[in-house]
Amino acid sequence: MIRLANKFDLPRLKEMLWNYHDSGNIKGLDVTSEDTGLRILTTILVGGGLGVVGIRDNKIQGMILAVKTPWIWDNEKYIMGEVAYWVEPEYRKTRAGYLLLKKYIELCDEMKESGRIKNFTISKMEGQTLDYSRFGFKPIEQTWSM
């Protein structure tokens, strides 16, 4: 089952956010406070973004978290930017990641059509092989970190 995240999901979302942090290339990034993740999660859940979770056997398997920010070219319009797309390793050979992405696109398309956002983005982690263009995304830029 894929659904919007809610406040009761916070402990599991926080756990998965740390799993996301501790994997791959972002592991070395400094974290000033564990409260930062909780603050961003809370912001997303109260309407400052979008949280989508995938559940199987009463356990959240994965998530897509996105924040809504003003669009740089028109401050009366907003964009939705994915900040964490994570599926727990034991569920990666299932359809969980695909279903999360499909729901994220569906919800963001609805927001675009209603005028609530101008566009939405998804990022690609180093080493990831998924081709987002098959879902309609167009590469615009790459983000590099030091």
Salt bridges, closest charged atoms under 4 A:
ASP9 OD2 - ARG3 NH1 2.74
GLU15 OE2 - ARG12 NH1 3.17
ASP22 OD1 - HIS21 ND1 2.87
ASP74 OD2 - LYS77 NZ 3.76
GLU88 OE2 - ARG12 NH2 3.06
GLU90 OE2 - LYS59 NZ 3.71
GLU106 OE2 - LYS103 NZ 3.21
